[in-house]
Amino acid sequence: MTPSIFAPVSTPAFAIREVAFVVLGLTAVIFLLVAGVAVYALIRFRRRRGDDGREPPQVYGSRQIEQAWIVVPLIIVVVLFLVTVRYIYAIEGRPQPADALEVAIVGHQWWWEIRYPKLGIVTANELHVPVSDRPTFITLQSADVIHSFWIPQLAGKMDVIPNKTNRVWIEPKRPGTYVGQCAEYCGMQHAGMLLTVTVHSTDSFAQWVAAQLMPARDDVQAREGRQPLSSFACANCHTVRGTTANGVFGPDLTHVMSRSTIGAGVIPNTPETLRAWVDDPSSLKPGALMPAMKLSRNDLDKVTSYLLTLR
């Protein structure tokens, strides 16, 4: 589904749509009035046959008109200001309930690190939340430059700024998958810094949590690939729980195959694209900070086979 503020499924997004309708309605009235007066003037005062070409009488100065075009715009601005402040306060001022789901998201060039502090889950680029039996409160931080967190159907934009913690909350009313992205230019792959939010039913979310808490799968047939991944530089950047790989610079790979995409939404997560990504990330996402590991074909096959078991 194409993300749109006019198709909200979350409490803050419904409020934002209401404000948008108020602004659009008011500006539509202004447009119709101005356009109507312009059309009337074009018709009423058009040049007619027999005009002698002389300039008609001119009006210089009108206190009533000057007062009107000062007072009316001022009233419009005040009304929009008060409406906007009311909605901002309602959204930003909501206290966090004790049972709220807490999520911490860190923006990186160019991917999203997602942590559930109370659940002990770490993932990347794909946020999973339950349908709104309880709201989800999200703290936002940046590891490098300014990003902006935006999921149009769930909440408004929130800047992600280095050395500062911002907060946003969502309360989805309908299960489904919703697309978001970074909305602040953050470098070459700004457009390739996508985010998906999967809203589960309560039972489905509990199942997802249980699966994410499991250690990395130890598949005997793919065990040959576990050693190369741990011995190469991969282990310095990525974590695979239950192994010696405990890096923190790149996404946690413990359940990498449970994700639908690679590279923060750039390509689908399939065996073919995963192999190509491990071989040379820049061929799929130019400018990606993950280096090409230059593995031999044999090692590349082993590492890919092992990663494919991490579900």
Secondary structure, DSSP 8 states (H G I E B T S, - for coil): ----TTS--BHHHHHHHHHHHHHHHHHHHHHHHHHHHHHHHHHHT---TT------------HHHHHHHHHHHHHHHHHHHHHHHHHHHHHHT----TT-EEEEEEEETTEEEEEETTTTEEEESEEEEE-TTS-EEEEEEESSS-EEEE-TTT---EEE-BT--EEEEE-B-S-EEEEEEE-S--STTGGG-EEEEEEE-HHHHHHHHHHHHS-----GGGGGGHHHHHHSTHHHH-B-TTSS-B-SSS---TTGGGSSEETTTTEE--HHHHHHHHH-GGGTSTT-SS------HHHHHHHHHHHTT--
